[in-house]
Amino acid sequence: MPRHELHLHLPPTTITKTDAEIVVWSGDSLLGRLLLSKGGIDWWPANNKIVHHTMGWERFAVLIADKGRKKRG
């Protein structure tokens, strides 16, 4: 399994007008960028500056509860 790295680029205060960005790597390969904002999340796949995926927080909460793995603590 490749080693995953997350590079965080967070604003110095609570997220208001500037998104927080998480750059996601799998080994030496860039998987993409995850942007967190007040309105929801955006996923920008690697090497793609035109098409991205977006989701509001309510839909994300339903999706992760339905499709995510449950773990304790």
Backbone torsions as a table, in degrees:
resi	resn	phi	psi	omega
1	MET	NA	133.0	-180.0
2	PRO	-68.2	152.3	176.6
3	ARG	-79.7	130.7	-179.7
4	HIS	-98.4	140.6	176.3
5	GLU	-125.7	140.2	175.1
6	LEU	-120.1	125.6	177.4
7	HIS	-109.1	115.5	-175.9
8	LEU	-96.3	133.0	174.4
9	HIS	-123.6	89.7	-173.9
10	LEU	-104.5	143.0	174.3
11	PRO	-68.9	156.1	-176.0
12	PRO	-72.4	-8.4	-178.7
13	THR	-131.2	-175.6	175.9
14	THR	-56.1	142.2	-179.0
15	ILE	-66.0	118.3	177.8
16	THR	-124.8	-71.2	-178.2
17	LYS	-110.4	-15.5	-178.8
18	THR	-108.8	127.5	178.8
19	ASP	-70.8	150.4	169.2
20	ALA	-89.5	139.3	-176.0
21	GLU	-119.3	133.2	174.3
22	ILE	-119.7	120.2	178.0
23	VAL	-94.8	125.2	-172.5
24	VAL	-111.7	123.5	178.9
25	TRP	-115.6	146.9	171.1
26	SER	-122.3	102.1	-172.2
27	GLY	63.3	-124.6	178.5
28	ASP	-93.8	1.4	-176.0
29	SER	-101.4	129.9	175.3
30	LEU	-75.6	122.7	175.9
31	LEU	-83.9	-40.1	179.7
32	GLY	159.5	-168.3	-179.4
33	ARG	-125.8	135.7	176.9
34	LEU	-109.5	122.0	179.1
35	LEU	-109.1	129.9	-179.8
36	LEU	-108.8	129.7	178.5
37	SER	-137.1	176.2	177.3
38	LYS	-61.7	-33.4	-175.9
39	GLY	-81.8	-21.3	-178.0
40	GLY	157.0	-152.3	-178.1
41	ILE	-124.9	149.8	175.0
42	ASP	-127.3	136.7	174.8
43	TRP	-113.3	120.0	176.8
44	TRP	-107.6	105.8	178.0
45	PRO	-59.5	157.0	-179.1
46	ALA	-54.8	141.9	175.3
47	ASN	56.7	32.9	179.1
48	ASN	-132.2	114.6	-179.1
49	LYS	-110.6	7.9	-177.3
50	ILE	-114.6	-51.3	-174.8
51	VAL	-105.6	130.2	175.3
52	HIS	-140.1	170.7	-179.6
53	HIS	-110.7	138.2	-178.0
54	THR	-132.2	150.7	-177.7
55	MET	-155.0	136.6	175.6
56	GLY	-75.8	162.1	-176.0
57	TRP	-63.8	-37.6	179.9
58	GLU	-64.1	-44.8	178.6
59	ARG	-65.5	-39.7	177.9
60	PHE	-61.0	-42.6	179.9
61	ALA	-60.8	-41.6	178.5
62	VAL	-67.3	-44.9	-178.4
63	LEU	-62.4	-46.7	-177.3
64	ILE	-69.5	-33.8	177.2
65	ALA	-68.3	-35.1	-177.5
66	ASP	-82.4	-41.8	-171.9
67	LYS	-105.3	-18.6	-177.7
68	GLY	-77.2	160.1	176.2
69	ARG	-81.3	136.6	178.0
70	LYS	-84.0	135.0	177.8
71	LYS	-137.1	149.6	175.8
72	ARG	-92.7	141.2	174.0
73	GLY	55.9	NA	NA
